[in-house]
């Protein structure tokens, strides 16, 4: 996981989602961190704004863990024009 992106996402989850950053391991399930659906939407919007990306959402491809969220954002940033 790229540390810059990982740290920025952790900061957003801490600030917007009020998640204790120490809980954010690669395999930490986002639903288990206490994010309700409204908080998750706010986190996604903040990530999109921070990285100037659009995160596609489909229930079958939604990131489930902190690590998968970081991986998705990393891929979207890399593929950005």
SVG drawing of the C-alpha trace seen along z (x, -y; Angstrom):
<svg xmlns="http://www.w3.org/2000/svg" viewBox="-27 -18 31 27">
<polyline fill="none" stroke="black" stroke-width="0.4" points="0.0,0.0 1.4,-3.4 2.0,-5.2 0.9,-8.6 -2.5,-7.5 -2.9,-5.2 -2.2,-8.0 -4.5,-10.4 -7.4,-7.9 -6.7,-7.1 -6.8,-10.8 -10.1,-11.1 -11.6,-8.1 -10.4,-9.6 -11.7,-13.1 -14.9,-12.5 -15.8,-9.0 -14.5,-9.5 -12.6,-6.3 -9.6,-5.7 -6.7,-5.6 -5.0,-2.8 -7.8,-0.5 -7.0,-0.8 -5.2,2.3 -5.2,3.6 -7.8,6.3 -10.0,4.0 -13.6,4.4 -15.1,1.0 -18.5,2.1 -16.8,3.3 -15.3,-0.2 -18.7,-1.7 -19.3,-3.5 -23.0,-3.7 -24.2,-4.3 -24.3,-8.1 -20.8,-8.3 -19.5,-6.0 -21.0,-8.3 -19.3,-11.3 -16.0,-9.4 -16.3,-8.5 -17.1,-12.1 -14.1,-13.3 -11.8,-10.8 -13.1,-11.7 -12.6,-15.4 -9.1,-14.8 -7.8,-12.7 -9.9,-14.2 -11.4,-10.8 -14.8,-9.2 -15.3,-6.0 -17.8,-3.7 -20.2,-2.1 -21.8,1.3 -22.6,3.5 -20.7,6.4 -17.5,4.4 -17.6,2.0 -14.4,2.1 -14.9,4.2 -11.7,3.6 -9.4,0.6 -6.8,2.3 -9.2,2.8 -10.3,-0.8 -6.7,-2.0 -6.1,0.4 -9.1,-0.9 -8.1,-4.6 -4.5,-3.8 -5.7,-2.2 -8.0,-5.1 -5.3,-7.7 -2.9,-5.8 -5.4,-5.6 -6.4,-9.2 -5.7,-11.2"/>
</svg>
